Amino acid sequence: MRRKIPSTAALSTFEAAARHMSFTEAADELALSQSAVCRQIAGLEDYLGIKLFRRSKRGVVLTDAGSAYYRQIAKRLDEVERDTLDLMARQGQGGTLELAVVPTFGTRWLLPRLPDFIKHHPAITLNLSSRTRPFLFDDTSLDAAIYAGDGNWPGAVATHLMAESLIPVCSPALIAPCTRLTPQELAQLPLIQQSTRPYAWRHWFESVGYVPGNELVGPRYELFFMSLQAATVGLGVALVPEYDLADDLATGRLIIPVPHAAPSDRAYYLVSPEHKNENPVLGTFRNWLLGQSRAVP
């Protein structure tokens, strides 16, 4: 059955006219006459059976239906253009992977390892965007995501990468260097809270058998990266993932006041929509990622 899709010329003309809110400016951008733009818009409205623009004293404005249609069409035309340019640049070789990552993991763990991936797979481009919470893949152009959770993501295939444990860190300016504190002494210091993990400190203190009562009190930050920076400048003690603290500890930017890492209720997973799970580019990245995660001490 023939697809119900308007011509790309009509959609491109509509997108330009809607973006500029002007048929004249759209005509200038597309190197068309204003009458040609009017004909394309009129033809699209006839095809859809609905008005996309209405006349006003200042020119044209989108109808409610036109505004909603514009938001969807603009996004899809951008995707088509991106995919076309990528294919032209690669001449059909390799591919592109659109990946969402939790920010701190992406910045501190994944990015330092990507030179190895590029070295072994130079024909694959990896584009990263940050997401802090689960989302619906159908609403995005993403191929996969790395997130911290329990692996339960409806409509997606989850691959376990590594477990997570949380450990307290702070600046050596906050306590005397080489000092080891008791949990009771630690509780007297400012405890930096993670807004995405509101009970992390309570779970950590429970794991050492002591709950001070003030474990939920302290300045809140959304990202682990923010908490790490706050700890580095002496604002308090941060409770952060243990997976990549080597550089901070080696340089002395951070110290561990209580050498106890508590297992988290989360782990890191690579998740992808079920219909994209057999994508060969995704498979290549997944295999590399598993090799890197297994190499973590």
N, C-alpha and C positions, 0 to 999 in steps of 0.2 A: 504494500500500500504506500502511496506517495506520502512523504513527510509533509506536515503542515508547517513549513518554514518559509518566511518571507525572504526575498532576495537580499544578499549581503549588501548590495548597493543601497537598497532602501533602508536597511538597518543602520548602515554607516552614516547615511544622510540624517536619519532621525537622531542618532546619537550626537552628531555634531550640532544640530539645531537645538536639541535639548540642553546640551552643555553650554552653549553660548546664549540660549534663550533668544535666538535671532536667526531668521532665515538668511538674512544678508551676510552675517558673519560666517555662517555655515557654508554659504556659497563661496565666499572668499577662501576659506580653508580648503575646500574640496575642489577648487578651480572649476566651479559650475556657475551657471547663471542662476539668479534668484528664482526665475520661473521654473528651472529644472528642479530646484530644491522643493518648490511648492508642489510640483507634479509627483515627486518621489514620496513626499509626506502624504499627499492626498491618496496616492495609490496604496500606501501602507495602511492608512485609515480605512479605505474601502476593503482591503484584504482582511483586516481584523474586525471590521464592523463596529468600530468604536472610535470616538474622537480622542486624539492624543494632545492636541493644542486647542486653545481658544484665543480669540482676538481680544486685545485690550487696548487702552489708549496709548500705551507705550510699546505696543508690538504684539508679541505672542507669549503666552504662558502655558505651561503644561497643565493638563487636567489631572485629577487625582490618579486616574488610570494611566495617563501618560507618564506621570512621575514615577509610579511603581514600575512600569515597564522599562523606563529609562535606567533605573538602578540595576535591574537584572541584565538588560542588554549591554550596558556599558561594561559590566564585569565580564560577561562572556566574550565580547569583542576583544577586550584586553587579553583574555586567555588565548584566544585564537591567534592574535598577533604575536604573543610571547612564544607560543608553540611553533608558529611559522618561522619566526626569526631563529629559534633554536635549531629547527630542522635544517634551515638554510646554512647556518653557521657550521653545523656538524656534518652536512652532506649525508645524512642518514646514519651516521656512526654514533655509537654510544647512546646517551640519553640524559634526561634530567629527572631528579628526584626532589619533590617538594616535601620538606620535612619540618614538622613542628617539634619544638623541644621545650622542656622546662628550662627557664633562663640560666640558672646557676650551673646546672648539669651541662648545658650546652656550652657555656662560656669556659668553665673551669675543667671539664672532663673531655667533652667531645672535640672542641675546636683545637686544642693542642695535639690531638691525635690525627686530625684530618690530613695533614701532609702525607702521612703514610698511605691513606686511602687514595689520595690524588696521585701519588707516585705509582701505585699499582693499577689504578683505574683512571687514567688521564682523560678518557673519553666521556666520563660521567660527571655531570655538574650537579652539585648538591646545594640546594637553596634552603636556608634556614629561616624560620620565623618562630617567635616565642609564644607559648601558650602556658598558662599556669594551671588551668583546669580542663577536665574532659569536655569535649564538644562533639557536635554531629559532623561527621565527614561529608555528608551530603550537602552541607551548607558551605563547603570550602572546595578549593582545588588541590588540597593536600593529598599526598600519596601515603603518608605514614606519620607517626608521632612517637616521640620518646616521652614517657610520663612516669611519675611516681604514684603508685597506687596498689590495688590488690589484683590487677590483671583482668578485672571484670569490665569489659567495654562492649556493650551490645552491638552486634553487627560487625564486629572487628575480630581479627586474629591477633592474639597477644603472644609475644615471645619474651620469656624471662631473660633479663640481662644480668642483673646482680641484686643481691639483697642490700638493704640500707641499715646502717647503724649510726647513731647520733652521739656526739662527744662534745663536752664543753671546751671552749677556747676563749682566751682573752689576751689583751695586750700585756706585755711584761711591765708596763707602767702602772697597771692596776694592782698588781701584787709583787712582792719581792721576787726577782728571778730565781729559778730553781726551787721555788717554794711549792710544796704539795699541800693542798687544803683538804680538810675533811668536808663531807657533804654539808655539815652544819655550818662551817665557815663559809662555804661557797654560797649558801642561801642568804648570807648577809650582804652580798654584793648585788649590784643592779643586774637583774636577769633580763636579757634581751628576748622579747617574745616574737614568735613567728605567727603572723596572722593566719596563714594557711595551715598551721599546725598548732592550734590554740592550747592543746593539752600535752605538748611535747615535754615541757619541763616536769609536769606532774608524773608522766610515765617514766622519765629518767630518774627522778627522785624515788619513785616506787621501786625501781630496779635496784637501788642501793639500800632499800629498807628504811627510808626516812622521808617523810613528807612534811615540809616546814610550815605550810599554811599560806605562804606568800608566793608560791611557785607560779601563780598566774598573773602576778603583778610585774609591770615593767613596760618600757617603751616597745611598741609593736612595729614590725616591718613586714612587708609583703613577701620579699624575696630573700633567700639565703645569702645571696650576694650582698644585699644591703646589711644584713646582720653581721656578715664577716667584716665588712668595712667599718661598721659601727664598733665592733669589738677591736679592730685594729687601732682605731683612734682613741680607745680607752673609755667608750661609753658604757661598757658593761661586759657581761659574759654571754657569749652566743652559744647556742646548742645547734650544731651543724653536722651535715653528713661527713663521715670519716673518709670517704673515698679519695679525696684529693687535697690533703692538707700538707703534703710533703714540703712544697716550696715555702709556704708560710712558716712552718716550724723550723725548717733549715736556716732560713734567713733571720729568724728571731722576731718576725713581725707578730707572731702569735705563739702562745704557750698553752699547754694543757694543765689547768690547775688541779683537776681530779682525773687521774688516768683510768676512766671507766667509760666504755662505749656501750650504750644500751641499744639492743635490737629495735628497729623501728617496726611499725605495723604496715610499712609500705616497702615496695621493691621497685626497681626500674624495669620497664617493659618497652619493647618496640611493638606498636600496634598499627595495624593497617586494615582498611576495609576489606571485607571478604572477597569482593569482586576484583581487588587489585593484588591479592596475595600471591598470585603466580607471575606477577610482573618481574621479568628477568633482571631489570635494574635494581628493583627493590630486593630481590633475592641476593644479588651480589653484595649490596650494602648490608643486608642482614647477616650474611656469613662473615663479613669483615668485622661487623660490630660484635658478634658473638666471640670471635677470636680476641678482640681487644678486651672485652669484659672478663673473659676467662683468664687473661694475663694479669688482672688486678690482684695484688697480694691479698 
